[in-house]
Amino acid sequence: MSGGLAMPYTLALTITVQIIHEDTNIRTMEQLTIPEDTSRLFEQIITLEELKASFNEVRRNQGAPGIDGVSISDFSSNLNEELSQLQAELSNWSYKPRAVRRVEIPKPNGGVRLLGVPCVRDRVVQTAIKRAIEPILDSTFSEHSYGFRPGRNQRQAVESAQKIVVEEGKELVVDIDLSKFFDRVNHDRLLALLKKHYIDKRVLRLIGMILRSGVMIDGRVEATREGTPQGGPLSPLLSNVILDELDKELEKRKLSFCRFADDCNIFVRSRKAAERVMVSISQFIENKLKLVVNREKSQVARTCEVKFLGMTIVNGTIAISRKAMSHAMAKVKELTPRGTYLTLELTIAEINRWYVGWSNYFNMTQYPKQLNMVEGRIRRRLRARIVSQFGRKRYLARELRKRGVQHRAVERAVFSNRKKWALSNTWAVKRAYGNKWFEHAGLITKSGDELPHWFYVKRGVRFS
């Protein structure tokens, strides 16, 4: 060949993967290029084109500013200069990732989840690294791993668990909980595992700098000698690198399992086998992976007693777990407080924002009645609020009659010893403020969507 620009890679393998977008559930086919010459990954990462593509991905994902206070909007307002400066720093190795900002997110069942929010410029670099090495690493991961991978999602993981239970008859689960997994990842082991994939040494050096960049807590930077903080674009991929060792061990032992990030369920037929697996795999995790098993939360139980990604396998069917339903009811109560200053319209708008996202995820249940129960609780909470707003009972009675409720039914319901909560569930109030009334008020419902995998809406689920 003569003339022209040299290609960044001498050889490359292009693969096509199916991407399922979780928000729309639309499937698209996309191509990923896996370079066979991994010694030039660093050159790929630091090109302006790649940095700009990485920033666009960061912008799509949104997110809060890091410790420097620079937002995505601030960064984009001076994008060319910011990226040129970033490229220069990466090229001459003057780039130093800043410490991540510590954020505590309350867990539904108590405690907090520690997140680390990197600065926008560092998120751009992490995304560029991820885009470069993910095709190389992902092709080596287990088929039973579903978390944070192209073309894979929670629904596939739950359906895979269901398939194991139905087709293999394995109804006992070894549910191993890893204690503070993201905070305990050993940096040296992680970099050694990446090195086995012939990742460019300069990229490994860059990853090492990111892992050791520190965390700012109460205005003071603390060193990070282990862990890969949740909140960065690179963290999920690195967690899969660590846990792929667990996947390979489970495959070697010919065990049936599904894993989504650090949530792993192993399926067996007998309790004796389950207890044996619990002991041996816990030892492997602690001795080989250098991670910590939470003995209190780990368990051996039947599938109907274990939640996996918020779902439960009950008699071979998929249902929303008891705990997830309980959290949903608590959220409904939070969104419909007594004595709120918000108008009914604003309250319904807030409920819709939460419920659309919640129901889009949990519609993987085969029991639409579970969605119907949440919707019913929303309506009752709103009816109780409406009852409360009328104050005196005679005003409520007059309004119910205006809405077409018979005089005798109004008298029997309103002028009784019922409190407001009990009154909200009477026939008279439900007649005046029925499902159609809330529909016209803008309240969104999903239980009537009649999805192909759903049972009849009145069929309930029994957790034995």
Secondary structure, 3 states (H helix, E strand, C coil): CCCCCCCCCCCEEEEEEEEEECCCCEEEEEEEEEECCHHHHHHHHCCHHHHHHHHHHHHHHCCCCCCCCCCHHHHHHCHHHHHHHHHHHHHCCCCCCCCEEEEEEECCCCCEEEEEECCHHHHHHHHHHHHHHHHHHHCCCCCCECCCCCCCCHHHHHHHHHHHHHHHCCCEEEEECECCHHHCCCHHHHHHHHHCCCCCHHHHHHHHHHHCCCEEECCEEECCCCCCCECCCCHHHHHHHHHHHHHHHHHHCCCEEEEECCEEEEEECCHHHHHHHHHHHHHHHHHCCCCCECCCCCEEEEHHHCCECCEEEECCEEEECHHHHHHHHHHHHHHCCCCCCCCHHHHHHHHHHHHHHHHHHHCCCCCHHHHHHHHHHHHHHHHHHHHHHCCCHHHHHHHHHHCCCCHHHHHHHHCCCCCHHHHCCCHHHHHHCCHHHHHHCCCCCCCCCCCCCCCCCCCCCCCC
